[in-house]
Amino acid sequence: MVASRSLDDLHYYRDRAEHCRKAAEEATDPSVRLAHLQLAKFYEARMASALESAALRGDDEATGTG
């Protein structure tokens, strides 16, 4: 259950970060572009935190080591 949740979280954060980066590329207004890039960085940080937490728990499936 924990591994599945960890994987779901990682996939969610990765997908949101990719979506925000794509939206930033498509944005014509610099302030909108910046907002999307900031959101992408937020989701990337969340993804890194979730991955670190999974590693500390020994969640091999989520970290890709098992």
PyMOL Python script that loads the backbone (N, CA, C, O; Angstrom):
from pymol import cmd

cmd.read_pdbstr("""\
ATOM      1  N   MET A   1       0.826  -1.199   0.000  1.00  0.00           N
ATOM      2  CA  MET A   1       0.000   0.000   0.000  1.00  0.00           C
ATOM      3  C   MET A   1       0.870   1.262   0.000  1.00  0.00           C
ATOM      4  O   MET A   1       0.602   2.201  -0.750  1.00  0.00           O
ATOM      5  N   VAL A   2       1.894   1.283   0.829  1.00  0.00           N
ATOM      6  CA  VAL A   2       2.766   2.447   0.888  1.00  0.00           C
ATOM      7  C   VAL A   2       3.483   2.628  -0.438  1.00  0.00           C
ATOM      8  O   VAL A   2       3.587   3.747  -0.941  1.00  0.00           O
ATOM      9  N   ALA A   3       3.982   1.530  -1.012  1.00  0.00           N
ATOM     10  CA  ALA A   3       4.703   1.614  -2.286  1.00  0.00           C
ATOM     11  C   ALA A   3       3.795   2.150  -3.377  1.00  0.00           C
ATOM     12  O   ALA A   3       4.203   2.996  -4.173  1.00  0.00           O
ATOM     13  N   SER A   4       2.576   1.665  -3.415  1.00  0.00           N
ATOM     14  CA  SER A   4       1.626   2.119  -4.433  1.00  0.00           C
ATOM     15  C   SER A   4       1.337   3.610  -4.268  1.00  0.00           C
ATOM     16  O   SER A   4       1.279   4.349  -5.252  1.00  0.00           O
ATOM     17  N   ARG A   5       1.159   4.037  -3.053  1.00  0.00           N
ATOM     18  CA  ARG A   5       0.905   5.453  -2.771  1.00  0.00           C
ATOM     19  C   ARG A   5       2.105   6.295  -3.173  1.00  0.00           C
ATOM     20  O   ARG A   5       1.947   7.359  -3.771  1.00  0.00           O
ATOM     21  N   SER A   6       3.298   5.827  -2.849  1.00  0.00           N
ATOM     22  CA  SER A   6       4.516   6.554  -3.195  1.00  0.00           C
ATOM     23  C   SER A   6       4.653   6.692  -4.706  1.00  0.00           C
ATOM     24  O   SER A   6       4.982   7.766  -5.210  1.00  0.00           O
ATOM     25  N   LEU A   7       4.403   5.609  -5.421  1.00  0.00           N
ATOM     26  CA  LEU A   7       4.476   5.656  -6.885  1.00  0.00           C
ATOM     27  C   LEU A   7       3.430   6.600  -7.451  1.00  0.00           C
ATOM     28  O   LEU A   7       3.713   7.372  -8.367  1.00  0.00           O
ATOM     29  N   ASP A   8       2.223   6.539  -6.907  1.00  0.00           N
ATOM     30  CA  ASP A   8       1.167   7.442  -7.360  1.00  0.00           C
ATOM     31  C   ASP A   8       1.569   8.895  -7.154  1.00  0.00           C
ATOM     32  O   ASP A   8       1.366   9.732  -8.034  1.00  0.00           O
ATOM     33  N   ASP A   9       2.141   9.196  -5.987  1.00  0.00           N
ATOM     34  CA  ASP A   9       2.578  10.563  -5.700  1.00  0.00           C
ATOM     35  C   ASP A   9       3.667  11.004  -6.674  1.00  0.00           C
ATOM     36  O   ASP A   9       3.615  12.106  -7.220  1.00  0.00           O
ATOM     37  N   LEU A  10       4.653  10.135  -6.883  1.00  0.00           N
ATOM     38  CA  LEU A  10       5.745  10.474  -7.794  1.00  0.00           C
ATOM     39  C   LEU A  10       5.237  10.734  -9.207  1.00  0.00           C
ATOM     40  O   LEU A  10       5.651  11.691  -9.861  1.00  0.00           O
ATOM     41  N   HIS A  11       4.342   9.879  -9.668  1.00  0.00           N
ATOM     42  CA  HIS A  11       3.789  10.062 -11.011  1.00  0.00           C
ATOM     43  C   HIS A  11       2.973  11.344 -11.105  1.00  0.00           C
ATOM     44  O   HIS A  11       3.043  12.061 -12.104  1.00  0.00           O
ATOM     45  N   TYR A  12       2.198  11.630 -10.062  1.00  0.00           N
ATOM     46  CA  TYR A  12       1.398  12.847 -10.055  1.00  0.00           C
ATOM     47  C   TYR A  12       2.290  14.089 -10.127  1.00  0.00           C
ATOM     48  O   TYR A  12       2.059  14.981 -10.943  1.00  0.00           O
ATOM     49  N   TYR A  13       3.303  14.138  -9.271  1.00  0.00           N
ATOM     50  CA  TYR A  13       4.189  15.306  -9.257  1.00  0.00           C
ATOM     51  C   TYR A  13       4.938  15.454 -10.581  1.00  0.00           C
ATOM     52  O   TYR A  13       5.096  16.566 -11.086  1.00  0.00           O
ATOM     53  N   ARG A  14       5.397  14.342 -11.138  1.00  0.00           N
ATOM     54  CA  ARG A  14       6.098  14.381 -12.423  1.00  0.00           C
ATOM     55  C   ARG A  14       5.176  14.900 -13.533  1.00  0.00           C
ATOM     56  O   ARG A  14       5.564  15.751 -14.334  1.00  0.00           O
ATOM     57  N   ASP A  15       3.947  14.369 -13.562  1.00  0.00           N
ATOM     58  CA  ASP A  15       2.994  14.787 -14.589  1.00  0.00           C
ATOM     59  C   ASP A  15       2.640  16.268 -14.460  1.00  0.00           C
ATOM     60  O   ASP A  15       2.553  16.976 -15.464  1.00  0.00           O
ATOM     61  N   ARG A  16       2.438  16.733 -13.236  1.00  0.00           N
ATOM     62  CA  ARG A  16       2.105  18.144 -13.026  1.00  0.00           C
ATOM     63  C   ARG A  16       3.276  19.042 -13.424  1.00  0.00           C
ATOM     64  O   ARG A  16       3.074  20.088 -14.041  1.00  0.00           O
ATOM     65  N   ALA A  17       4.495  18.639 -13.077  1.00  0.00           N
ATOM     66  CA  ALA A  17       5.673  19.431 -13.451  1.00  0.00           C
ATOM     67  C   ALA A  17       5.806  19.515 -14.964  1.00  0.00           C
ATOM     68  O   ALA A  17       6.092  20.584 -15.503  1.00  0.00           O
ATOM     69  N   GLU A  18       5.602  18.399 -15.652  1.00  0.00           N
ATOM     70  CA  GLU A  18       5.668  18.394 -17.119  1.00  0.00           C
ATOM     71  C   GLU A  18       4.588  19.291 -17.714  1.00  0.00           C
ATOM     72  O   GLU A  18       4.837  20.040 -18.658  1.00  0.00           O
ATOM     73  N   HIS A  19       3.388  19.204 -17.151  1.00  0.00           N
ATOM     74  CA  HIS A  19       2.284  20.036 -17.636  1.00  0.00           C
ATOM     75  C   HIS A  19       2.609  21.523 -17.463  1.00  0.00           C
ATOM     76  O   HIS A  19       2.369  22.324 -18.368  1.00  0.00           O
ATOM     77  N   CYS A  20       3.145  21.882 -16.320  1.00  0.00           N
ATOM     78  CA  CYS A  20       3.480  23.281 -16.050  1.00  0.00           C
ATOM     79  C   CYS A  20       4.593  23.771 -16.972  1.00  0.00           C
ATOM     80  O   CYS A  20       4.543  24.903 -17.453  1.00  0.00           O
ATOM     81  N   ARG A  21       5.582  22.941 -17.220  1.00  0.00           N
ATOM     82  CA  ARG A  21       6.662  23.325 -18.136  1.00  0.00           C
ATOM     83  C   ARG A  21       6.119  23.539 -19.551  1.00  0.00           C
ATOM     84  O   ARG A  21       6.506  24.490 -20.229  1.00  0.00           O
ATOM     85  N   LYS A  22       5.232  22.660 -19.990  1.00  0.00           N
ATOM     86  CA  LYS A  22       4.637  22.807 -21.320  1.00  0.00           C
ATOM     87  C   LYS A  22       3.801  24.084 -21.389  1.00  0.00           C
ATOM     88  O   LYS A  22       3.856  24.817 -22.376  1.00  0.00           O
ATOM     89  N   ALA A  23       3.036  24.340 -20.343  1.00  0.00           N
ATOM     90  CA  ALA A  23       2.219  25.555 -20.305  1.00  0.00           C
ATOM     91  C   ALA A  23       3.108  26.797 -20.328  1.00  0.00           C
ATOM     92  O   ALA A  23       2.756  27.805 -20.942  1.00  0.00           O
ATOM     93  N   ALA A  24       4.255  26.724 -19.661  1.00  0.00           N
ATOM     94  CA  ALA A  24       5.189  27.857 -19.659  1.00  0.00           C
ATOM     95  C   ALA A  24       5.727  28.101 -21.063  1.00  0.00           C
ATOM     96  O   ALA A  24       5.868  29.249 -21.487  1.00  0.00           O
ATOM     97  N   GLU A  25       6.027  27.028 -21.782  1.00  0.00           N
ATOM     98  CA  GLU A  25       6.529  27.165 -23.149  1.00  0.00           C
ATOM     99  C   GLU A  25       5.495  27.813 -24.065  1.00  0.00           C
ATOM    100  O   GLU A  25       5.842  28.566 -24.975  1.00  0.00           O
ATOM    101  N   GLU A  26       4.232  27.514 -23.818  1.00  0.00           N
ATOM    102  CA  GLU A  26       3.152  28.002 -24.673  1.00  0.00           C
ATOM    103  C   GLU A  26       2.663  29.395 -24.277  1.00  0.00           C
ATOM    104  O   GLU A  26       1.979  30.059 -25.056  1.00  0.00           O
ATOM    105  N   ALA A  27       3.007  29.832 -23.084  1.00  0.00           N
ATOM    106  CA  ALA A  27       2.522  31.124 -22.590  1.00  0.00           C
ATOM    107  C   ALA A  27       3.170  32.277 -23.358  1.00  0.00           C
ATOM    108  O   ALA A  27       4.361  32.248 -23.667  1.00  0.00           O
ATOM    109  N   THR A  28       2.362  33.284 -23.654  1.00  0.00           N
ATOM    110  CA  THR A  28       2.880  34.467 -24.339  1.00  0.00           C
ATOM    111  C   THR A  28       3.169  35.604 -23.361  1.00  0.00           C
ATOM    112  O   THR A  28       4.007  36.463 -23.635  1.00  0.00           O
ATOM    113  N   ASP A  29       2.492  35.607 -22.247  1.00  0.00           N
ATOM    114  CA  ASP A  29       2.683  36.637 -21.224  1.00  0.00           C
ATOM    115  C   ASP A  29       3.828  36.210 -20.301  1.00  0.00           C
ATOM    116  O   ASP A  29       3.781  35.121 -19.729  1.00  0.00           O
ATOM    117  N   PRO A  30       4.848  37.047 -20.148  1.00  0.00           N
ATOM    118  CA  PRO A  30       5.991  36.679 -19.295  1.00  0.00           C
ATOM    119  C   PRO A  30       5.606  36.355 -17.853  1.00  0.00           C
ATOM    120  O   PRO A  30       6.215  35.480 -17.237  1.00  0.00           O
ATOM    121  N   SER A  31       4.619  37.037 -17.312  1.00  0.00           N
ATOM    122  CA  SER A  31       4.235  36.761 -15.924  1.00  0.00           C
ATOM    123  C   SER A  31       3.548  35.400 -15.812  1.00  0.00           C
ATOM    124  O   SER A  31       3.712  34.705 -14.809  1.00  0.00           O
ATOM    125  N   VAL A  32       2.791  35.022 -16.821  1.00  0.00           N
ATOM    126  CA  VAL A  32       2.151  33.703 -16.838  1.00  0.00           C
ATOM    127  C   VAL A  32       3.221  32.625 -17.011  1.00  0.00           C
ATOM    128  O   VAL A  32       3.170  31.582 -16.360  1.00  0.00           O
ATOM    129  N   ARG A  33       4.181  32.881 -17.885  1.00  0.00           N
ATOM    130  CA  ARG A  33       5.288  31.941 -18.087  1.00  0.00           C
ATOM    131  C   ARG A  33       6.028  31.717 -16.770  1.00  0.00           C
ATOM    132  O   ARG A  33       6.319  30.579 -16.400  1.00  0.00           O
ATOM    133  N   LEU A  34       6.331  32.802 -16.067  1.00  0.00           N
ATOM    134  CA  LEU A  34       7.035  32.705 -14.795  1.00  0.00           C
ATOM    135  C   LEU A  34       6.220  31.917 -13.765  1.00  0.00           C
ATOM    136  O   LEU A  34       6.767  31.091 -13.035  1.00  0.00           O
ATOM    137  N   ALA A  35       4.927  32.174 -13.710  1.00  0.00           N
ATOM    138  CA  ALA A  35       4.066  31.461 -12.761  1.00  0.00           C
ATOM    139  C   ALA A  35       4.087  29.957 -13.037  1.00  0.00           C
ATOM    140  O   ALA A  35       4.162  29.152 -12.109  1.00  0.00           O
ATOM    141  N   HIS A  36       4.021  29.588 -14.300  1.00  0.00           N
ATOM    142  CA  HIS A  36       4.054  28.163 -14.647  1.00  0.00           C
ATOM    143  C   HIS A  36       5.412  27.544 -14.313  1.00  0.00           C
ATOM    144  O   HIS A  36       5.476  26.407 -13.847  1.00  0.00           O
ATOM    145  N   LEU A  37       6.479  28.272 -14.545  1.00  0.00           N
ATOM    146  CA  LEU A  37       7.808  27.756 -14.206  1.00  0.00           C
ATOM    147  C   LEU A  37       7.973  27.588 -12.696  1.00  0.00           C
ATOM    148  O   LEU A  37       8.602  26.634 -12.237  1.00  0.00           O
ATOM    149  N   GLN A  38       7.405  28.517 -11.930  1.00  0.00           N
ATOM    150  CA  GLN A  38       7.468  28.406 -10.472  1.00  0.00           C
ATOM    151  C   GLN A  38       6.680  27.186  -9.990  1.00  0.00           C
ATOM    152  O   GLN A  38       7.111  26.472  -9.084  1.00  0.00           O
ATOM    153  N   LEU A  39       5.524  26.962 -10.606  1.00  0.00           N
ATOM    154  CA  LEU A  39       4.742  25.773 -10.248  1.00  0.00           C
ATOM    155  C   LEU A  39       5.496  24.498 -10.607  1.00  0.00           C
ATOM    156  O   LEU A  39       5.487  23.534  -9.841  1.00  0.00           O
ATOM    157  N   ALA A  40       6.144  24.488 -11.762  1.00  0.00           N
ATOM    158  CA  ALA A  40       6.921  23.317 -12.172  1.00  0.00           C
ATOM    159  C   ALA A  40       8.019  23.042 -11.144  1.00  0.00           C
ATOM    160  O   ALA A  40       8.235  21.891 -10.765  1.00  0.00           O
ATOM    161  N   LYS A  41       8.706  24.080 -10.695  1.00  0.00           N
ATOM    162  CA  LYS A  41       9.755  23.905  -9.690  1.00  0.00           C
ATOM    163  C   LYS A  41       9.170  23.378  -8.374  1.00  0.00           C
ATOM    164  O   LYS A  41       9.784  22.550  -7.701  1.00  0.00           O
ATOM    165  N   PHE A  42       7.990  23.863  -8.021  1.00  0.00           N
ATOM    166  CA  PHE A  42       7.316  23.377  -6.817  1.00  0.00           C
ATOM    167  C   PHE A  42       7.053  21.878  -6.919  1.00  0.00           C
ATOM    168  O   PHE A  42       7.365  21.125  -5.996  1.00  0.00           O
ATOM    169  N   TYR A  43       6.479  21.447  -8.043  1.00  0.00           N
ATOM    170  CA  TYR A  43       6.175  20.029  -8.207  1.00  0.00           C
ATOM    171  C   TYR A  43       7.443  19.186  -8.285  1.00  0.00           C
ATOM    172  O   TYR A  43       7.455  18.054  -7.802  1.00  0.00           O
ATOM    173  N   GLU A  44       8.495  19.708  -8.874  1.00  0.00           N
ATOM    174  CA  GLU A  44       9.764  18.986  -8.912  1.00  0.00           C
ATOM    175  C   GLU A  44      10.344  18.833  -7.501  1.00  0.00           C
ATOM    176  O   GLU A  44      10.913  17.793  -7.170  1.00  0.00           O
ATOM    177  N   ALA A  45      10.198  19.854  -6.690  1.00  0.00           N
ATOM    178  CA  ALA A  45      10.669  19.770  -5.300  1.00  0.00           C
ATOM    179  C   ALA A  45       9.842  18.759  -4.517  1.00  0.00           C
ATOM    180  O   ALA A  45      10.381  18.004  -3.708  1.00  0.00           O
ATOM    181  N   ARG A  46       8.546  18.744  -4.755  1.00  0.00           N
ATOM    182  CA  ARG A  46       7.680  17.759  -4.088  1.00  0.00           C
ATOM    183  C   ARG A  46       8.055  16.344  -4.516  1.00  0.00           C
ATOM    184  O   ARG A  46       8.069  15.419  -3.703  1.00  0.00           O
ATOM    185  N   MET A  47       8.359  16.189  -5.805  1.00  0.00           N
ATOM    186  CA  MET A  47       8.751  14.890  -6.321  1.00  0.00           C
ATOM    187  C   MET A  47      10.059  14.438  -5.654  1.00  0.00           C
ATOM    188  O   MET A  47      10.178  13.281  -5.250  1.00  0.00           O
ATOM    189  N   ALA A  48      11.022  15.330  -5.539  1.00  0.00           N
ATOM    190  CA  ALA A  48      12.295  15.001  -4.895  1.00  0.00           C
ATOM    191  C   ALA A  48      12.078  14.632  -3.423  1.00  0.00           C
ATOM    192  O   ALA A  48      12.699  13.701  -2.909  1.00  0.00           O
ATOM    193  N   SER A  49      11.206  15.360  -2.765  1.00  0.00           N
ATOM    194  CA  SER A  49      10.918  15.076  -1.363  1.00  0.00           C
ATOM    195  C   SER A  49      10.240  13.714  -1.209  1.00  0.00           C
ATOM    196  O   SER A  49      10.580  12.949  -0.306  1.00  0.00           O
ATOM    197  N   ALA A  50       9.291  13.412  -2.083  1.00  0.00           N
ATOM    198  CA  ALA A  50       8.605  12.117  -2.030  1.00  0.00           C
ATOM    199  C   ALA A  50       9.587  10.982  -2.310  1.00  0.00           C
ATOM    200  O   ALA A  50       9.518   9.926  -1.683  1.00  0.00           O
ATOM    201  N   LEU A  51      10.489  11.202  -3.244  1.00  0.00           N
ATOM    202  CA  LEU A  51      11.487  10.186  -3.567  1.00  0.00           C
ATOM    203  C   LEU A  51      12.441   9.971  -2.390  1.00  0.00           C
ATOM    204  O   LEU A  51      12.789   8.835  -2.067  1.00  0.00           O
ATOM    205  N   GLU A  52      12.852  11.045  -1.764  1.00  0.00           N
ATOM    206  CA  GLU A  52      13.725  10.941  -0.594  1.00  0.00           C
ATOM    207  C   GLU A  52      13.020  10.213   0.544  1.00  0.00           C
ATOM    208  O   GLU A  52      13.620   9.369   1.210  1.00  0.00           O
ATOM    209  N   SER A  53      11.756  10.536   0.767  1.00  0.00           N
ATOM    210  CA  SER A  53      10.994   9.864   1.821  1.00  0.00           C
ATOM    211  C   SER A  53      10.865   8.374   1.536  1.00  0.00           C
ATOM    212  O   SER A  53      10.989   7.544   2.437  1.00  0.00           O
ATOM    213  N   ALA A  54      10.615   8.048   0.273  1.00  0.00           N
ATOM    214  CA  ALA A  54      10.497   6.638  -0.108  1.00  0.00           C
ATOM    215  C   ALA A  54      11.820   5.915   0.130  1.00  0.00           C
ATOM    216  O   ALA A  54      11.829   4.773   0.588  1.00  0.00           O
ATOM    217  N   ALA A  55      12.925   6.570  -0.175  1.00  0.00           N
ATOM    218  CA  ALA A  55      14.239   5.963   0.033  1.00  0.00           C
ATOM    219  C   ALA A  55      14.500   5.739   1.524  1.00  0.00           C
ATOM    220  O   ALA A  55      15.043   4.706   1.914  1.00  0.00           O
ATOM    221  N   LEU A  56      14.118   6.693   2.342  1.00  0.00           N
ATOM    222  CA  LEU A  56      14.316   6.559   3.787  1.00  0.00           C
ATOM    223  C   LEU A  56      13.460   5.434   4.370  1.00  0.00           C
ATOM    224  O   LEU A  56      13.854   4.782   5.338  1.00  0.00           O
ATOM    225  N   ARG A  57      12.288   5.212   3.775  1.00  0.00           N
ATOM    226  CA  ARG A  57      11.417   4.122   4.217  1.00  0.00           C
ATOM    227  C   ARG A  57      11.869   2.782   3.659  1.00  0.00           C
ATOM    228  O   ARG A  57      11.403   1.734   4.106  1.00  0.00           O
ATOM    229  N   GLY A  58      12.773   2.806   2.687  1.00  0.00           N
ATOM    230  CA  GLY A  58      13.213   1.567   2.054  1.00  0.00           C
ATOM    231  C   GLY A  58      12.222   1.078   1.018  1.00  0.00           C
ATOM    232  O   GLY A  58      12.124  -0.122   0.761  1.00  0.00           O
ATOM    233  N   ASP A  59      11.490   2.001   0.424  1.00  0.00           N
ATOM    234  CA  ASP A  59      10.466   1.681  -0.573  1.00  0.00           C
ATOM    235  C   ASP A  59      11.149   1.503  -1.934  1.00  0.00           C
ATOM    236  O   ASP A  59      11.244   2.445  -2.721  1.00  0.00           O
ATOM    237  N   ASP A  60      11.622   0.281  -2.197  1.00  0.00           N
ATOM    238  CA  ASP A  60      12.397   0.001  -3.407  1.00  0.00           C
ATOM    239  C   ASP A  60      11.586   0.218  -4.685  1.00  0.00           C
ATOM    240  O   ASP A  60      12.135   0.666  -5.691  1.00  0.00           O
ATOM    241  N   GLU A  61      10.291  -0.092  -4.660  1.00  0.00           N
ATOM    242  CA  GLU A  61       9.473   0.066  -5.861  1.00  0.00           C
ATOM    243  C   GLU A  61       9.387   1.532  -6.275  1.00  0.00           C
ATOM    244  O   GLU A  61       9.512   1.847  -7.459  1.00  0.00           O
ATOM    245  N   ALA A  62       9.180   2.416  -5.331  1.00  0.00           N
ATOM    246  CA  ALA A  62       9.046   3.848  -5.636  1.00  0.00           C
ATOM    247  C   ALA A  62      10.370   4.462  -6.045  1.00  0.00           C
ATOM    248  O   ALA A  62      10.399   5.378  -6.867  1.00  0.00           O
ATOM    249  N   THR A  63      11.466   3.972  -5.484  1.00  0.00           N
ATOM    250  CA  THR A  63      12.764   4.559  -5.814  1.00  0.00           C
ATOM    251  C   THR A  63      13.373   3.942  -7.068  1.00  0.00           C
ATOM    252  O   THR A  63      14.377   4.434  -7.584  1.00  0.00           O
ATOM    253  N   GLY A  64      12.764   2.866  -7.555  1.00  0.00           N
ATOM    254  CA  GLY A  64      13.257   2.237  -8.771  1.00  0.00           C
ATOM    255  C   GLY A  64      14.447   1.328  -8.538  1.00  0.00           C
ATOM    256  O   GLY A  64      15.169   0.991  -9.477  1.00  0.00           O
ATOM    257  N   THR A  65      14.658   0.928  -7.285  1.00  0.00           N
ATOM    258  CA  THR A  65      15.799   0.057  -6.979  1.00  0.00           C
ATOM    259  C   THR A  65      15.396  -1.374  -6.708  1.00  0.00           C
ATOM    260  O   THR A  65      16.237  -2.204  -6.364  1.00  0.00           O
ATOM    261  N   GLY A  66      14.121  -1.672  -6.859  1.00  0.00           N
ATOM    262  CA  GLY A  66      13.701  -3.057  -6.562  1.00  0.00           C
ATOM    263  C   GLY A  66      12.648  -3.563  -7.455  1.00  0.00           C
ATOM    264  O   GLY A  66      12.212  -4.705  -7.311  1.00  0.00           O
TER     265      GLY A  66
END
""", "prot")
cmd.dss("prot")
cmd.show_as("cartoon", "prot")
cmd.util.cbc("prot")
cmd.orient("prot")
